[in-house]
Amino acid sequence: MTQVQANIRDYRGKRVHMIGIGGSSMSGLARMLVEKGYQVTGSDRTEGYLIGSVRDCGATVMIGHRAENVHGADLVVYTGAAGEDNPERAEARRLGIPQIERSVLLGQLMEGFPWSVGICGAHGKTTTTSMLSQMLVELGMDPSVHIGGVLDAIGGSTRIGKSGIFLAEACEFRRSFLEMKPTMELVLNIDADHLDCYRDIDEIEETFGTFMNLLPEDGVLIGNGDDVRVLRRMLKAKCRKVTFGFEKGNDVHPEDLTEDAEGYASFRLVCEGEEKGAVHMGVPGMFNVKNALASLAAAWVLQADMEKACGIAGKFIGAHRRFEKTGELNGAELFHDYGHNPEEMKNALSIARKRCKGRLVAVMQPHTFSRVRALFDEYLTCTGVADVTLVTDICAAREKDPGDLHSGMLVDGMKEHGIDAHWTPSFDDTEKWLRENLRPGDLAITMGCGDINMLNQQIREHEAAAQG
């Protein structure tokens, strides 16, 4: 993946320029580099919601990608969304400035830690990494952390600790997690996503297997024993293996699992036949129980105080942009969730349905044309539990509009499946519909990993202006 062999350790005190610095991972890495003594500059297409925090930590950020932005840089780090034709990458190439991809940087920062922990899976990476981070911080185990979200418990998306533990999300997009050198892995699930860079689910599974094979023989592989693809790949690993899941055959599993009316679960944690403590979840949804089991399994392997770890798991209330309440409109609650493929949207809506006292309104921002094309049929039914579905225009992100796919096609397909769906192309169109139709007791949830969260911000600002 690297264009020129370079190692971040050779550039301490020098200027590192980051292309795509406002991304969820890149912004955290920028903060980490500043804290470690690097001079950090960066650029991004727009003023994303994380740009402010990057500037606050001491980095210089330019909006717009221009060749002159890399002048004077000693090293360039680029996000996977910045292609070879990006003007800053092209100029760095012309000037002979070394370049490394984001995942290479993360792998280099993690290298050398006795416990280099990569948390991977199609769903739940940020929540699981956040939950485990909060546990270890509150237990005094002082981990370094890199997550693809914002967690109040660590003051953002990164943390530099002084112990031998480094926790990080390991993303399968463009096989970037293969740049890591993990000594422990948490494999949450294997599912179809990122089909713009994988042939099919079988190739995805094969690549997860390659990631698992990165572990040394004295490493630890913690995997979802209820997921047949994960379990199949785990069986081939030569290191220590620990399974978690709902089934009692897993090394780590719940006993007496119950769920209240709003979706909050309680259970007793069992690790290899021994009860370790009671958990009363602070985030709703059975999928979050799975995330908690993964986190607790890792804490157990790391020899944490498990009774206290169980209590901390119950205090975890989520990272930002994960079923996060953002305000109210017309007496209805407004939420946002980062879920951007059909399975994640189903999960978010399952807990919204239990909380909602009136009508549930799903607001979907489809993310990338390639994902919509690959998972088109799944999108048509994933909002089935909602009373109304609003669909904005597709967020192109790193892609160009192919011209033969748009959100109106999704809406037509949803209607054929009996879903009350409406195409509200822009944020203004969507806000207008919500203002005219929401009433007390309703719940509206925006879903997507693009900029749909800015709709919630827009509504909040308009409400504040109206009140004063």
Number of C-alpha atoms within 10 A of each C-alpha: 15 14 11 13 9 17 15 18 11 9 15 14 14 16 18 26 28 31 31 26 33 27 19 20 22 27 27 25 25 28 25 22 19 19 14 12 13 20 21 26 24 29 24 20 13 13 14 16 15 18 23 14 15 24 17 10 14 15 25 16 23 18 17 15 20 16 14 11 22 27 13 14 19 17 25 24 25 26 18 16 13 17 13 10 9 15 17 25 24 16 18 22 16 9 13 12 18 19 24 21 20 24 26 22 22 23 21 16 19 25 16 15 17 15 21 23 27 27 26 26 21 20 21 22 25 28 26 27 31 31 26 26 28 24 30 21 17 14 15 11 17 20 22 24 27 31 27 25 25 22 23 13 18 18 9 21 25 24 23 17 14 11 14 15 21 27 26 28 27 31 18 20 16 15 19 19 25 21 19 24 21 32 22 29 27 28 29 27 23 21 18 18 23 22 19 15 14 17 10 15 16 14 14 24 19 13 18 24 18 16 24 27 19 19 21 17 12 11 19 24 26 26 28 27 26 18 16 12 20 24 17 13 18 25 10 11 19 16 19 15 16 22 26 32 24 18 14 15 14 20 19 28 28 24 15 9 16 14 15 10 9 15 19 20 21 20 19 17 24 21 21 14 13 10 16 19 17 22 23 20 25 17 23 23 21 20 16 20 25 22 25 26 27 29 27 27 28 23 19 16 12 14 9 18 15 21 14 15 25 25 16 21 24 20 17 19 20 22 23 19 21 21 25 17 16 17 16 19 19 15 13 21 21 21 24 25 24 23 26 21 26 22 19 20 22 20 20 26 28 20 20 25 19 16 18 18 13 15 18 26 28 26 27 28 28 26 24 21 25 20 18 21 14 16 17 16 14 13 24 22 19 19 29 19 17 23 16 17 25 24 23 23 17 21 20 15 14 12 12 11 14 10 7 7 14 18 22 18 13 22 23 15 18 22 15 13 13 11 21 17 26 21 20 23 17 16 19 13 13 18 17 13 14 19 12 9 11 21 16 14 15 22 25 27 27 27 30 22 19 19 17 23 21 15 17 22 14 14 22 17 12 11 15 10 9 8 7 5
